[in-house]
Amino acid sequence: MRKHGIAIAVGIIGAGIMGYISADSDTFILQVLSGLFIGIFIGYFIAGLMKSKSTLLQQDFQKLGNLQGLTLDEVINAVGNYKSFSRCNIKDRNNEQGYLYTWREDYYSITLLFDANNICIGVNSEITA
Protein backbone atom coordinates (compact mmCIF):
# COMPACT_ATOMS: atom_id res chain seq x y z
CA MET A 1 0.00 0.00 0.00
CA ARG A 2 2.85 2.36 0.81
CA LYS A 3 4.33 2.06 -2.69
CA HIS A 4 1.00 3.14 -4.23
CA GLY A 5 0.95 6.21 -1.97
CA ILE A 6 4.45 7.18 -3.06
CA ALA A 7 3.54 6.70 -6.74
CA ILE A 8 0.34 8.76 -6.43
CA ALA A 9 2.10 11.56 -4.56
CA VAL A 10 4.90 11.82 -7.13
CA GLY A 11 2.30 11.58 -9.93
CA ILE A 12 0.34 14.52 -8.50
CA ILE A 13 3.56 16.51 -8.19
CA GLY A 14 4.39 15.68 -11.82
CA ALA A 15 0.94 16.73 -12.96
CA GLY A 16 1.23 19.98 -11.02
CA ILE A 17 4.62 20.79 -12.49
CA MET A 18 3.49 20.08 -16.03
CA GLY A 19 0.27 22.05 -15.45
CA TYR A 20 2.28 25.02 -14.22
CA ILE A 21 4.73 24.83 -17.13
CA SER A 22 1.99 24.56 -19.78
CA ALA A 23 -0.67 26.79 -18.22
CA ASP A 24 -1.09 28.86 -21.37
CA SER A 25 -0.73 25.99 -23.81
CA ASP A 26 -3.42 24.51 -26.05
CA THR A 27 -2.31 21.04 -24.94
CA PHE A 28 -2.74 21.74 -21.22
CA ILE A 29 -4.71 18.54 -20.46
CA LEU A 30 -2.29 16.37 -22.42
CA GLN A 31 0.68 17.92 -20.63
CA VAL A 32 -0.91 17.44 -17.19
CA LEU A 33 -1.76 13.80 -17.95
CA SER A 34 1.73 13.09 -19.24
CA GLY A 35 3.18 14.66 -16.08
CA LEU A 36 0.85 12.52 -13.99
CA PHE A 37 1.83 9.26 -15.70
CA ILE A 38 5.55 10.04 -15.73
CA GLY A 39 5.33 10.98 -12.05
CA ILE A 40 3.54 7.73 -11.20
CA PHE A 41 6.21 5.74 -13.03
CA ILE A 42 8.98 7.56 -11.16
CA GLY A 43 7.10 7.06 -7.88
CA TYR A 44 6.92 3.29 -8.37
CA PHE A 45 10.60 3.27 -9.28
CA ILE A 46 11.50 5.11 -6.05
CA ALA A 47 9.29 2.75 -4.01
CA GLY A 48 11.03 -0.22 -5.63
CA LEU A 49 14.44 1.12 -4.64
CA MET A 50 13.25 1.56 -1.05
CA LYS A 51 11.93 -2.01 -0.97
CA SER A 52 15.13 -3.44 -2.44
CA LYS A 53 17.27 -1.90 0.32
CA SER A 54 15.03 -3.55 2.90
CA THR A 55 15.18 -6.90 1.10
CA LEU A 56 18.98 -6.76 0.91
CA LEU A 57 19.25 -6.10 4.65
CA GLN A 58 16.93 -9.00 5.42
CA GLN A 59 18.91 -11.31 3.10
CA ASP A 60 22.18 -10.29 4.79
CA PHE A 61 20.76 -11.37 8.15
CA GLN A 62 19.47 -14.62 6.65
CA LYS A 63 22.95 -15.40 5.29
CA LEU A 64 24.33 -15.16 8.83
CA GLY A 65 22.10 -18.07 9.87
CA ASN A 66 21.98 -18.61 13.63
CA LEU A 67 22.84 -15.27 15.20
CA GLN A 68 23.26 -16.60 18.73
CA GLY A 69 26.89 -16.42 19.80
CA LEU A 70 28.01 -13.90 17.17
CA THR A 71 29.77 -10.78 18.37
CA LEU A 72 28.45 -7.32 17.60
CA ASP A 73 31.50 -6.71 15.37
CA GLU A 74 30.78 -9.88 13.36
CA VAL A 75 27.19 -8.76 12.76
CA ILE A 76 28.27 -5.22 11.81
CA ASN A 77 30.90 -6.57 9.40
CA ALA A 78 28.26 -8.74 7.70
CA VAL A 79 25.27 -6.37 7.50
CA GLY A 80 26.52 -2.85 8.20
CA ASN A 81 26.15 -0.54 11.18
CA TYR A 82 23.06 -0.51 13.36
CA LYS A 83 20.62 2.42 13.39
CA SER A 84 19.99 2.58 17.14
CA PHE A 85 20.73 0.87 20.43
CA SER A 86 19.54 0.95 24.01
CA ARG A 87 20.52 -0.59 27.31
CA CYS A 88 18.34 -3.18 28.97
CA ASN A 89 18.30 -5.74 31.76
CA ILE A 90 18.12 -9.40 30.79
CA LYS A 91 15.60 -11.03 33.11
CA ASP A 92 16.59 -14.59 32.15
CA ARG A 93 20.12 -13.82 33.32
CA ASN A 94 19.46 -12.31 36.78
CA ASN A 95 18.91 -8.83 35.34
CA GLU A 96 22.35 -8.78 33.74
CA GLN A 97 23.08 -5.60 31.75
CA GLY A 98 22.39 -6.08 28.04
CA TYR A 99 21.96 -4.13 24.85
CA LEU A 100 19.34 -3.98 22.12
CA TYR A 101 20.74 -3.08 18.70
CA THR A 102 18.37 -2.30 15.82
CA TRP A 103 19.03 -2.43 12.09
CA ARG A 104 16.32 -0.80 9.98
CA GLU A 105 15.40 0.05 6.43
CA ASP A 106 12.03 1.25 5.19
CA TYR A 107 10.29 -2.14 5.03
CA TYR A 108 12.42 -4.25 7.41
CA SER A 109 13.59 -3.94 11.00
CA ILE A 110 15.42 -6.36 13.26
CA THR A 111 16.45 -5.88 16.88
CA LEU A 112 19.03 -8.19 18.43
CA LEU A 113 19.69 -8.73 22.13
CA PHE A 114 23.33 -8.75 23.21
CA ASP A 115 24.88 -9.46 26.58
CA ALA A 116 27.29 -7.16 28.44
CA ASN A 117 30.20 -8.52 26.34
CA ASN A 118 28.38 -7.77 23.06
CA ILE A 119 27.68 -11.42 22.31
CA CYS A 120 24.34 -11.99 20.57
CA ILE A 121 21.75 -13.83 22.65
CA GLY A 122 19.11 -13.80 19.92
CA VAL A 123 16.49 -11.88 18.00
CA ASN A 124 14.35 -9.61 20.16
CA SER A 125 12.02 -8.53 17.33
CA GLU A 126 11.81 -8.67 13.55
CA ILE A 127 9.34 -6.71 11.45
CA THR A 128 8.73 -7.00 7.72
CA ALA A 129 6.21 -4.94 5.85
N, C-alpha and C positions, 0 to 999 in steps of 0.2 A: 504494500500500500504506500509505503514511504517513497518508493521510486516513482510512482505515478504523481504524487504531490510535487516532487522535484521537477518532473517533466512538465507538468501543467504550469507551475510557477515560471519556469524559464520560457515556456511557450507564450505566456501572457506578456512577459517582459519583451520577448521578440516581437510580438504583435504591436505592442506599444511603441517600440523603437521604430519599426517600419511605418506605423501610422503617423508618427511625428515627422519622420523624414519625408513622407509622401503626402502630407496633408493637403497640398494644393494640386495634386496629380489627378488625372482622369482615371488612373488605375489604382485608386486608393484601396478599394476592397481587396483586389488581387494582391497588393503589396502587404496589407495587414495579414491576410491568410497565409501568404508565403512566410512572413515573419513568424507567425504562430507555429506553422509546421516545422520550420527550421529550428525554432526554439524548443519545441517538443523533442525533436531528434537529439539536439544537444543535451537537453535535460536527461533523457534516458541514457545517453553516453556517460554523463557525469555520475548518475546513479550507479551505473555498471562499474565504473572505476571505484566508487566507494565500496561496493559489495565485494569486489575482487580483493581489496586490501584486507577486508575482514576474513574472507575465505583463506587467504594466504597465511594469516596469523593462526587461524584454527588448524590448518594443515601442518604448520610448523610445530604446534603443540602435539598433534597426533603423531608426528614423526618421532617425537621424544619417547613415546610409549608410556611406560609406568614412570610417573614423576616422583614418586616416593623415593627419598634417599638422594636425589640430585641436589647439588648446591645451588645457591642463587646465581653464582657466576656461570655455572653450566647452563642454566635456563636462559640467562641473559645472552650468552654467546650463541645459543641456538635460535632464539626468537626475537632478540632485541630488548631494549630497555623497557622497564615497566612504566606505566603512566602514573600510578599512585601507590602509596603504602601507608599502613597504620600499624600501631602497636596493639597487641591484644594479650589476654591471658588464656592459656590452653587448659581448659577444665580437666581434660582427660590425663593431664600430666601435672596434677597438683598445682594448678594455676601458674605454671611456668610461663615466663615471658616469651611471647611469640610475635610474629609479624605476618600481616596480610599484604601481599603484593598483587596488584591488579594490572593486567595487560588488556588494552581496549582499542578496538577500532569501531567504526560506525555500527556494524551489525553483529559484532562478537565481543564478548567480554569474559575473561577468566580470572578468578582470584585464587591464589595459592596460599596455603598456610605453611609457614616456616617456623622452625624452632629458634631458640636464642642464638644458635650457631649458624643460622641461615641454611639449614638442611630442610628440604621440602618434606612435609608430613603428608600432604595430599591436596586435593582440589577442595576449596571451600565453596565456590560457586562457579557456574559456567552458564552463560546466557547467549543464545543464538536467536537472531531475529530474521 
